[in-house]
Amino acid sequence: MTPSELDDRAEAVVRPLQPGDLDAFTRFAMALAGQGRRFLKEDLSDPVKVFADYQRETAAVRLAALDGAGEIAGLAGAFAGEGWSSHVAEIRVVVGAAYRGRGVGWALARAALLEAVKLGCSHVYVEVIAAQDALVAMFQDIGFEPEALLVDFVRDSDGENRDLMLLTHRVDVNQARNRLWGMDEVAG
């Protein structure tokens, strides 16, 4: 993805996470202190170990959005299911505080959705904290629909229970929308 494909307020390029990204990944993970880590599904407190685990992982596609200086602005992943869920993928997106509201999350979500389709998945889901209204709206903008609200289902890093919202994207149902957004690869 080129910078011109992103919101004009942020210049970033989305590409696969690469072995040479360790230092930038470590800086990004450490910057997600406090509120930034509060709702993360993954524990990034040991970024060197997490990065090594990512590099060994073969079942997922990990993406990074890099700013003009080569720093990581955000991360995303697409994770294909197995067995009876082999047609279903989960995507995850996290954006650094300085880049939120600037189109980086939207670009990462679109790219992760495309990667999920490339993994052969016809259904894609994302789990978000229900109170994150802007995040829910962003996913709805690219065709995700709320499917379930699980009350007090997640415990954040502060030990507080939060409601979890599950949103899904059915590739076949969203073909026209995907084409409209320039995601012909997702449209099929």
C-alpha positions as CSV (number, residue, x, y, z in Angstrom):
1,M,0.0,0.0,0.0
2,T,1.4,3.4,-0.9
3,P,1.1,6.5,1.2
4,S,-1.4,8.0,-1.2
5,E,-3.8,5.1,-0.4
6,L,-3.9,6.2,3.2
7,D,-5.7,9.1,4.8
8,D,-3.8,12.3,3.9
9,R,-3.3,13.1,7.5
10,A,-0.8,10.2,8.0
11,E,1.9,8.9,5.7
12,A,2.5,5.2,6.3
13,V,3.2,2.2,4.2
14,V,1.6,-1.2,5.1
15,R,3.7,-4.2,4.5
16,P,4.5,-7.6,6.1
17,L,6.5,-7.4,9.3
18,Q,10.1,-8.3,8.5
19,P,13.0,-9.6,10.5
20,G,14.8,-6.3,10.3
21,D,11.9,-4.6,12.1
22,L,12.9,-5.8,15.6
23,D,14.2,-2.4,16.9
24,A,11.2,-0.5,15.5
25,F,8.9,-3.2,16.9
26,T,10.5,-3.0,20.4
27,R,10.1,0.8,20.4
28,F,6.4,0.5,19.3
29,A,5.6,-2.1,21.9
30,M,7.3,-0.1,24.7
31,A,5.4,3.0,23.6
32,L,2.1,1.2,24.1
33,A,2.3,1.7,27.9
34,G,-0.7,2.3,30.0
35,Q,-3.8,3.0,28.0
36,G,-2.3,1.7,24.8
37,R,-1.8,-1.8,26.2
38,R,-4.9,-1.8,28.2
39,F,-7.1,-3.5,25.6
40,L,-4.4,-5.7,23.8
41,K,-5.2,-9.3,23.4
42,E,-1.5,-10.1,23.2
43,D,1.0,-9.4,25.9
44,L,3.8,-7.3,24.4
45,S,5.7,-6.7,27.7
46,D,8.7,-8.7,26.3
47,P,8.9,-7.4,22.8
48,V,12.0,-9.3,21.8
49,K,10.5,-12.6,22.7
50,V,7.1,-11.7,21.1
51,F,8.9,-10.6,17.9
52,A,10.9,-13.9,17.8
53,D,7.6,-15.8,18.2
54,Y,6.1,-13.8,15.4
55,Q,9.0,-14.7,13.1
56,R,8.6,-18.4,13.8
57,E,4.8,-18.4,13.3
58,T,3.7,-19.7,10.0
59,A,-0.1,-19.8,10.4
60,A,-0.6,-16.0,10.6
61,V,0.3,-13.0,8.5
62,R,1.7,-10.1,10.5
63,L,1.6,-6.6,9.0
64,A,3.3,-3.3,10.0
65,A,2.4,0.2,9.1
66,L,5.6,2.3,8.9
67,D,5.8,6.0,8.9
68,G,8.1,8.1,6.8
69,A,11.0,7.6,9.3
70,G,10.6,3.8,9.3
71,E,9.0,3.7,12.7
72,I,6.1,1.4,13.3
73,A,2.8,3.3,13.5
74,G,0.6,0.2,13.9
75,L,0.4,-3.6,13.6
76,A,-2.1,-6.0,12.2
77,G,-2.5,-9.7,11.9
78,A,-4.6,-12.2,10.1
79,F,-5.0,-15.6,11.7
80,A,-6.7,-18.5,9.8
81,G,-8.7,-21.0,11.8
82,E,-8.3,-24.7,11.8
83,G,-10.6,-27.7,11.4
84,W,-14.2,-26.8,11.2
85,S,-13.2,-23.1,11.4
86,S,-10.6,-23.3,8.5
87,H,-12.8,-20.9,6.4
88,V,-12.8,-18.3,9.2
89,A,-10.0,-15.9,10.1
90,E,-9.5,-13.5,13.0
91,I,-7.9,-10.1,12.4
92,R,-6.2,-7.9,15.0
93,V,-5.2,-4.3,14.7
94,V,-3.3,-2.0,17.1
95,V,-2.2,1.6,16.3
96,G,0.2,3.8,18.2
97,A,-1.4,6.7,20.1
98,A,0.2,9.3,17.8
99,Y,-1.4,7.7,14.7
100,R,-4.9,7.1,16.0
101,G,-7.6,8.8,14.0
102,R,-5.3,9.4,11.1
103,G,-6.2,6.5,8.8
104,V,-3.5,4.1,9.9
105,G,-5.9,1.7,11.6
106,W,-8.3,1.7,8.6
107,A,-5.4,0.9,6.2
108,L,-4.2,-1.9,8.5
109,A,-7.7,-3.3,8.9
110,R,-8.2,-3.4,5.1
111,A,-4.8,-5.0,4.5
112,A,-5.5,-7.6,7.2
113,L,-8.9,-8.3,5.6
114,L,-7.2,-8.9,2.3
115,E,-4.6,-11.2,3.9
116,A,-7.4,-13.2,5.5
117,V,-9.0,-13.7,2.1
118,K,-5.6,-14.7,0.6
119,L,-5.5,-17.3,3.4
120,G,-8.6,-18.8,1.8
121,C,-11.1,-17.5,4.4
122,S,-14.6,-16.6,3.5
123,H,-15.6,-15.3,6.9
124,V,-13.5,-12.9,9.0
125,Y,-14.0,-11.7,12.5
126,V,-12.5,-9.1,14.9
127,E,-12.9,-8.8,18.7
128,V,-13.1,-5.3,20.1
129,I,-13.9,-3.7,23.4
130,A,-17.5,-2.6,22.9
131,A,-16.7,0.9,24.5
132,Q,-14.3,1.7,21.7
133,D,-16.9,3.4,19.5
134,A,-14.5,4.7,16.9
135,L,-12.9,1.3,16.4
136,V,-16.3,-0.4,16.1
137,A,-17.3,2.3,13.5
138,M,-14.1,1.8,11.5
139,F,-14.7,-1.9,11.2
140,Q,-18.4,-1.3,10.3
141,D,-17.2,1.1,7.5
142,I,-15.4,-1.8,5.8
143,G,-18.3,-4.2,6.1
144,F,-18.0,-5.8,9.5
145,E,-21.3,-6.3,11.3
146,P,-21.8,-6.7,15.0
147,E,-22.7,-10.3,15.8
148,A,-22.4,-10.6,19.6
149,L,-21.9,-8.6,22.7
150,L,-20.4,-10.6,25.5
151,V,-20.9,-8.7,28.8
152,D,-17.8,-8.5,31.2
153,F,-16.0,-11.0,29.0
154,V,-12.6,-9.4,28.9
155,R,-10.4,-8.3,31.8
156,D,-8.2,-5.4,30.8
157,S,-4.7,-4.8,32.1
158,D,-6.1,-2.7,35.0
159,G,-8.1,-5.7,36.1
160,E,-11.5,-4.2,35.0
161,N,-14.0,-6.3,33.2
162,R,-15.1,-5.0,29.8
163,D,-17.8,-6.0,27.3
164,L,-16.4,-7.7,24.2
165,M,-18.0,-7.1,20.8
166,L,-17.6,-9.7,18.0
167,L,-17.9,-8.2,14.5
168,T,-17.9,-10.4,11.4
169,H,-17.3,-9.8,7.7
170,R,-18.7,-12.2,5.2
171,V,-16.7,-11.9,2.0
172,D,-19.5,-13.0,-0.4
173,V,-22.1,-10.6,1.2
174,N,-19.7,-7.7,1.0
175,Q,-18.5,-8.0,-2.6
176,A,-20.0,-4.7,-3.9
177,R,-18.7,-2.8,-0.8
178,N,-15.3,-4.3,-1.2
179,R,-15.1,-3.2,-4.9
180,L,-16.3,0.3,-3.9
181,W,-13.5,0.6,-1.4
182,G,-11.0,-0.5,-4.0
183,M,-10.5,-3.9,-2.5
184,D,-11.1,-5.9,-5.7
185,E,-9.0,-8.8,-4.3
186,V,-11.4,-9.1,-1.4
187,A,-14.4,-8.8,-3.6
188,G,-13.5,-12.0,-5.4
